[in-house]
Amino acid sequence: MMKMLTRIDRDLKIPFSLVPQCPVCWENMEINLRCDNPFVEDDVWHQQSQNYEQLIHKYKEKISFY
């Protein structure tokens, strides 16, 4: 993740070689998107989403791509 963060370009893209791979099938990971039914938005998901938003808001002045 740290390598990815340091290599983000102005379009918020990273080099393809830094895309994580699944440890089981070795396919490239997907971003968190709703492409099938297993996506779960339970109470824990909502809490983590809120935590993330608070973190971004707290540090947005220190993050160069915002």
Distance bins in CASP14 RR format, pairs under 12 A and 6 or more apart:
PFRMAT RR
TARGET T0000
AUTHOR 0000-0000-0000
RMODE 2
METHOD distances of the structure
MODEL  1
1 7 0 0 0 0 0 1 0 0 0 0 0
1 8 0 0 0 0 0 1 0 0 0 0 0
1 14 0 0 0 0 0 1 0 0 0 0 0
1 18 0 0 0 0 1 0 0 0 0 0 0
1 19 0 0 0 0 0 1 0 0 0 0 0
1 20 0 0 0 0 1 0 0 0 0 0 0
1 29 0 0 0 0 0 1 0 0 0 0 0
2 8 0 0 0 0 0 1 0 0 0 0 0
2 14 0 0 0 0 0 1 0 0 0 0 0
2 18 0 0 0 0 0 1 0 0 0 0 0
3 14 0 0 0 0 1 0 0 0 0 0 0
3 15 0 0 0 0 1 0 0 0 0 0 0
3 17 0 0 0 0 1 0 0 0 0 0 0
3 18 1 0 1 0 0 0 0 0 0 0 0
3 19 0 0 0 0 0 1 0 0 0 0 0
3 20 0 0 0 0 0 1 0 0 0 0 0
4 12 0 0 0 0 0 1 0 0 0 0 0
4 13 0 0 0 0 0 1 0 0 0 0 0
4 14 1 0 1 0 0 0 0 0 0 0 0
4 15 0 0 0 0 1 0 0 0 0 0 0
4 16 0 0 0 0 0 1 0 0 0 0 0
4 17 0 0 0 0 0 1 0 0 0 0 0
4 18 1 0 1 0 0 0 0 0 0 0 0
4 19 0 0 0 0 1 0 0 0 0 0 0
4 20 0 0 0 0 1 0 0 0 0 0 0
4 29 0 0 0 0 0 1 0 0 0 0 0
4 31 0 0 0 0 0 1 0 0 0 0 0
4 65 0 0 0 0 0 1 0 0 0 0 0
5 12 0 0 0 0 0 1 0 0 0 0 0
5 14 0 0 0 0 1 0 0 0 0 0 0
5 18 0 0 0 0 1 0 0 0 0 0 0
5 59 0 0 0 0 0 1 0 0 0 0 0
5 63 0 0 0 0 1 0 0 0 0 0 0
5 64 0 0 0 0 1 0 0 0 0 0 0
5 65 0 0 0 0 1 0 0 0 0 0 0
6 14 0 0 0 0 1 0 0 0 0 0 0
6 15 0 0 0 0 0 1 0 0 0 0 0
6 18 0 0 0 0 1 0 0 0 0 0 0
6 63 0 0 0 0 0 1 0 0 0 0 0
6 64 0 0 0 0 0 1 0 0 0 0 0
6 65 0 0 0 0 0 1 0 0 0 0 0
7 13 0 0 0 0 1 0 0 0 0 0 0
7 14 1 0 1 0 0 0 0 0 0 0 0
7 15 1 0 1 0 0 0 0 0 0 0 0
7 16 0 0 0 0 0 1 0 0 0 0 0
7 17 0 0 0 0 1 0 0 0 0 0 0
7 18 1 0 0 1 0 0 0 0 0 0 0
7 19 0 0 0 0 0 1 0 0 0 0 0
7 65 0 0 0 0 0 1 0 0 0 0 0
8 14 1 0 1 0 0 0 0 0 0 0 0
8 15 0 0 0 0 1 0 0 0 0 0 0
8 18 0 0 0 0 1 0 0 0 0 0 0
8 63 0 0 0 0 1 0 0 0 0 0 0
8 64 0 0 0 0 1 0 0 0 0 0 0
8 65 1 0 1 0 0 0 0 0 0 0 0
8 66 0 0 0 0 0 1 0 0 0 0 0
9 15 0 0 0 0 1 0 0 0 0 0 0
9 18 0 0 0 0 0 1 0 0 0 0 0
9 64 0 0 0 0 0 1 0 0 0 0 0
9 65 0 0 0 0 1 0 0 0 0 0 0
10 64 0 0 0 0 0 1 0 0 0 0 0
10 65 1 0 0 1 0 0 0 0 0 0 0
10 66 0 0 0 0 0 1 0 0 0 0 0
11 65 0 0 0 0 1 0 0 0 0 0 0
12 31 0 0 0 0 0 1 0 0 0 0 0
12 63 0 0 0 0 0 1 0 0 0 0 0
12 64 0 0 0 0 0 1 0 0 0 0 0
12 65 1 0 0 1 0 0 0 0 0 0 0
12 66 0 0 0 0 0 1 0 0 0 0 0
13 19 0 0 0 0 0 1 0 0 0 0 0
13 31 0 0 0 0 0 1 0 0 0 0 0
13 65 0 0 0 0 0 1 0 0 0 0 0
14 20 0 0 0 0 0 1 0 0 0 0 0
14 28 0 0 0 0 0 1 0 0 0 0 0
14 29 0 0 0 0 0 1 0 0 0 0 0
14 31 0 0 0 0 0 1 0 0 0 0 0
14 65 0 0 0 0 0 1 0 0 0 0 0
16 28 0 0 0 0 1 0 0 0 0 0 0
16 29 0 0 0 0 0 1 0 0 0 0 0
17 28 0 0 0 0 0 1 0 0 0 0 0
18 28 0 0 0 0 0 1 0 0 0 0 0
18 29 0 0 0 0 0 1 0 0 0 0 0
19 26 0 0 0 0 0 1 0 0 0 0 0
19 27 0 0 0 0 0 1 0 0 0 0 0
19 28 1 0 1 0 0 0 0 0 0 0 0
19 29 1 0 0 1 0 0 0 0 0 0 0
19 30 0 0 0 0 1 0 0 0 0 0 0
19 31 0 0 0 0 1 0 0 0 0 0 0
20 26 0 0 0 0 0 1 0 0 0 0 0
20 27 0 0 0 0 0 1 0 0 0 0 0
20 28 1 0 0 1 0 0 0 0 0 0 0
20 29 1 0 1 0 0 0 0 0 0 0 0
20 30 0 0 0 0 1 0 0 0 0 0 0
20 31 0 0 0 0 0 1 0 0 0 0 0
21 27 1 0 0 1 0 0 0 0 0 0 0
21 28 1 0 1 0 0 0 0 0 0 0 0
21 29 1 0 0 1 0 0 0 0 0 0 0
21 30 0 0 0 0 0 1 0 0 0 0 0
22 28 1 0 0 1 0 0 0 0 0 0 0
22 29 1 0 0 1 0 0 0 0 0 0 0
22 30 0 0 0 0 1 0 0 0 0 0 0
23 29 0 0 0 0 0 1 0 0 0 0 0
30 36 0 0 0 0 1 0 0 0 0 0 0
30 38 0 0 0 0 0 1 0 0 0 0 0
30 39 0 0 0 0 0 1 0 0 0 0 0
31 39 0 0 0 0 0 1 0 0 0 0 0
32 38 0 0 0 0 0 1 0 0 0 0 0
32 39 0 0 0 0 1 0 0 0 0 0 0
32 40 0 0 0 0 0 1 0 0 0 0 0
32 41 0 0 0 0 0 1 0 0 0 0 0
32 45 0 0 0 0 1 0 0 0 0 0 0
32 48 0 0 0 0 0 1 0 0 0 0 0
32 49 0 0 0 0 1 0 0 0 0 0 0
32 52 0 0 0 0 0 1 0 0 0 0 0
33 39 1 0 0 1 0 0 0 0 0 0 0
34 40 0 0 0 0 0 1 0 0 0 0 0
34 41 0 0 0 0 1 0 0 0 0 0 0
34 45 0 0 0 0 0 1 0 0 0 0 0
39 45 0 0 0 0 1 0 0 0 0 0 0
40 46 0 0 0 0 0 1 0 0 0 0 0
40 48 0 0 0 0 0 1 0 0 0 0 0
40 49 0 0 0 0 0 1 0 0 0 0 0
41 47 0 0 0 0 0 1 0 0 0 0 0
41 48 0 0 0 0 0 1 0 0 0 0 0
41 49 0 0 0 0 1 0 0 0 0 0 0
42 48 0 0 0 0 1 0 0 0 0 0 0
42 49 0 0 0 0 0 1 0 0 0 0 0
43 49 0 0 0 0 0 1 0 0 0 0 0
43 50 0 0 0 0 0 1 0 0 0 0 0
44 50 0 0 0 0 0 1 0 0 0 0 0
44 51 0 0 0 0 0 1 0 0 0 0 0
45 51 0 0 0 0 0 1 0 0 0 0 0
45 52 0 0 0 0 0 1 0 0 0 0 0
46 52 0 0 0 0 0 1 0 0 0 0 0
46 53 0 0 0 0 0 1 0 0 0 0 0
47 53 0 0 0 0 0 1 0 0 0 0 0
47 54 0 0 0 0 0 1 0 0 0 0 0
48 54 0 0 0 0 0 1 0 0 0 0 0
48 55 0 0 0 0 0 1 0 0 0 0 0
49 55 0 0 0 0 0 1 0 0 0 0 0
49 56 0 0 0 0 0 1 0 0 0 0 0
50 56 0 0 0 0 0 1 0 0 0 0 0
50 57 0 0 0 0 0 1 0 0 0 0 0
51 57 0 0 0 0 0 1 0 0 0 0 0
51 58 0 0 0 0 0 1 0 0 0 0 0
52 58 0 0 0 0 0 1 0 0 0 0 0
52 59 0 0 0 0 0 1 0 0 0 0 0
53 59 0 0 0 0 0 1 0 0 0 0 0
53 60 0 0 0 0 0 1 0 0 0 0 0
54 60 0 0 0 0 0 1 0 0 0 0 0
55 62 0 0 0 0 0 1 0 0 0 0 0
55 63 0 0 0 0 0 1 0 0 0 0 0
56 62 0 0 0 0 0 1 0 0 0 0 0
56 63 1 0 0 1 0 0 0 0 0 0 0
56 65 0 0 0 0 0 1 0 0 0 0 0
56 66 1 0 0 1 0 0 0 0 0 0 0
57 63 0 0 0 0 0 1 0 0 0 0 0
57 66 0 0 0 0 1 0 0 0 0 0 0
58 66 0 0 0 0 0 1 0 0 0 0 0
59 65 0 0 0 0 0 1 0 0 0 0 0
59 66 0 0 0 0 1 0 0 0 0 0 0
60 66 1 0 1 0 0 0 0 0 0 0 0
END
